[in-house]
Amino acid sequence: MFWTLPTIMTWTRIVAIPLIVGVFYLPLAEPMRNLIATVMFIVFAATDWLDGYLARKLNQTSAFGAFLDPVADKFLVCASLLVLVHLNRADVFVALIIIGREIAISALREWMAQIGASKSVAVHMIGKVKTTVQMVAIPFLLYDRRLFGVIDTGWWGQWLIWISAVLTIWSMVYYLQKAIPEIRARAK
């Protein structure tokens, strides 16, 4: 199940990272770099939904795909956040909150899986809302222009990325609360 269509789509999110970063080093005008990076992010982020759909539809789900999918998502989000910090479009504090939470919760899930308690930290709605807000904020901040001459994506992106940071903390607290009974039981 290493080279199924859904897994290949997941790999494209990882391959996309240097491409999105590289756009900002092209000798193009800033509005064109912003547009290209935004479109690339949206297209590659959409593969997250599509690869899961195809895996279920084509009966090509696998343990490797289940492992790689969230890793690819986290790589794409973290790399994009670092680009945005570099471009002074996102606060480093927001990036630290989001990236730190991703590392902490990934480690927590790994540990909980090792002790046979992964269901207690299964994905919850608050995590999905957090991800959705991030996936809207990041392209808004990458674009950093008026959309349709009306929507100030930079302004909205700033609000959304801060909302995402709050949701990130909230979701981390939620997952930690779910894990504490198992942690206490194992600490005895």
C-alpha positions in Angstrom: 0.0 0.0 0.0 3.0 2.3 -0.3 2.3 3.5 -3.8 -1.5 3.6 -4.0 -3.1 6.7 -5.6 -4.2 8.1 -2.2 -0.7 7.6 -0.8 0.9 9.3 -3.8 -1.5 12.2 -3.2 -0.4 12.4 0.4 3.3 12.4 -0.8 2.5 15.4 -3.0 1.8 17.5 0.1 5.3 16.8 1.3 6.8 17.5 -2.1 4.8 20.7 -2.3 6.7 22.2 0.6 9.9 23.2 -1.2 7.8 24.3 -4.2 5.7 26.7 -2.1 8.8 28.0 -0.3 10.7 28.3 -3.6 8.0 30.5 -5.2 9.1 33.3 -2.9 12.6 33.2 -4.3 11.5 33.5 -7.9 12.3 36.7 -9.7 8.6 37.6 -10.0 6.6 40.6 -8.7 5.3 40.0 -5.2 1.6 39.8 -6.2 2.4 37.0 -8.7 4.5 35.1 -6.1 1.7 35.5 -3.6 -0.9 34.2 -6.1 1.2 31.2 -7.1 1.9 30.2 -3.5 -1.7 30.6 -2.5 -3.0 28.5 -5.4 -0.4 25.8 -4.7 -1.3 25.7 -1.0 -5.0 25.4 -1.8 -4.5 22.7 -4.4 -2.1 20.7 -2.2 -4.2 21.2 0.9 -7.3 19.9 -1.0 -5.4 16.6 -1.5 -5.9 16.0 2.2 -9.6 15.6 1.7 -9.3 13.8 -1.6 -6.7 11.2 -0.6 -8.9 10.1 2.3 -12.0 10.0 0.1 -10.1 7.9 -2.5 -8.6 5.6 0.0 -12.0 4.7 1.4 -13.7 4.6 -2.1 -11.0 2.4 -3.7 -10.6 0.3 -0.5 -6.9 1.4 -0.3 -6.7 2.4 3.3 -3.4 1.3 5.0 -1.6 1.8 8.3 1.2 3.6 6.3 -1.3 6.0 4.8 -2.9 6.6 8.2 0.5 7.5 9.5 1.7 9.6 6.5 -1.5 11.6 6.1 -1.3 13.7 9.3 2.5 14.0 9.0 2.1 15.5 5.5 -0.6 17.9 6.8 1.6 19.0 9.7 4.7 19.5 7.4 2.6 21.6 5.0 1.1 23.8 7.7 4.4 24.2 9.6 6.4 25.1 6.5 3.8 27.6 5.4 3.7 29.2 8.9 7.5 29.5 8.8 7.3 31.2 5.4 4.6 33.6 6.7 6.8 34.4 9.8 9.7 35.1 7.4 7.5 37.4 5.3 6.3 39.2 8.5 2.7 38.1 7.8 2.4 35.9 10.9 3.6 36.5 14.4 6.3 34.1 15.6 4.3 33.5 18.8 1.4 32.2 16.7 3.8 29.9 14.8 5.3 28.6 18.1 1.9 27.9 19.5 0.7 26.0 16.4 3.9 24.1 15.7 4.5 23.3 19.4 1.0 21.9 19.8 1.5 19.7 16.7 4.7 18.3 18.1 3.2 17.8 21.6 -0.1 16.2 20.4 1.7 14.0 17.9 4.0 12.7 20.6 1.0 12.2 23.0 -0.8 10.2 20.3 2.2 8.1 19.7 2.7 7.3 23.3 -1.1 6.7 23.8 -1.0 4.2 20.9 2.0 2.4 22.4 0.1 1.9 25.7 -3.1 0.8 23.8 -5.1 3.9 24.6 -5.2 5.8 21.3 -9.0 6.0 21.4 -8.8 8.5 24.2 -7.0 11.0 22.0 -8.8 10.3 18.8 -9.5 13.3 16.5 -12.2 15.5 18.0 -14.4 18.2 16.4 -12.3 21.0 18.1 -9.3 19.7 16.3 -11.1 19.7 13.0 -12.4 23.2 13.5 -8.8 24.3 14.4 -7.5 22.7 11.2 -10.2 24.3 9.1 -9.5 27.8 10.4 -5.8 27.3 9.8 -6.4 26.1 6.3 -8.4 29.3 5.6 -6.0 31.7 7.4 -2.8 30.4 5.7 -3.8 31.0 2.1 -5.3 34.4 3.1 -1.9 35.3 4.5 0.0 33.9 1.6 -2.1 36.0 -0.8 -2.0 39.1 1.3 -4.0 41.2 -1.1 -7.5 42.3 -1.7 -9.6 39.5 -3.1 -12.2 40.6 -5.7 -11.2 44.1 -4.7 -13.2 43.8 -1.5 -11.8 41.2 1.0 -8.6 42.3 2.7 -7.0 38.8 3.0 -4.1 40.0 5.1 -6.4 41.5 7.7 -8.8 38.5 7.7 -5.8 36.1 7.7 -4.3 37.8 10.8 -7.6 37.5 12.7 -8.1 33.9 11.6 -4.5 32.8 12.4 -4.9 34.2 15.9 -8.3 32.5 16.3 -6.5 29.3 15.1 -3.9 29.8 17.8 -6.6 30.0 20.5 -8.3 26.9 19.1 -4.9 25.2 19.0 -4.5 25.8 22.7 -8.1 24.8 23.4 -7.7 21.5 21.4 -4.4 20.7 23.1 -6.0 21.2 26.6 -8.9 18.9 25.4 -6.6 16.1 24.3 -4.4 16.4 27.4 -7.5 16.2 29.6 -8.6 13.0 27.7 -5.1 11.5 28.2 -4.6 12.4 31.9 -6.6 9.4 33.3 -4.4 7.0 31.2 -1.2 8.9 32.2 -2.2 8.7 35.9 -3.0 5.0 35.6 0.4 4.3 34.1 2.3 6.5 36.6 1.4 4.3 39.5 
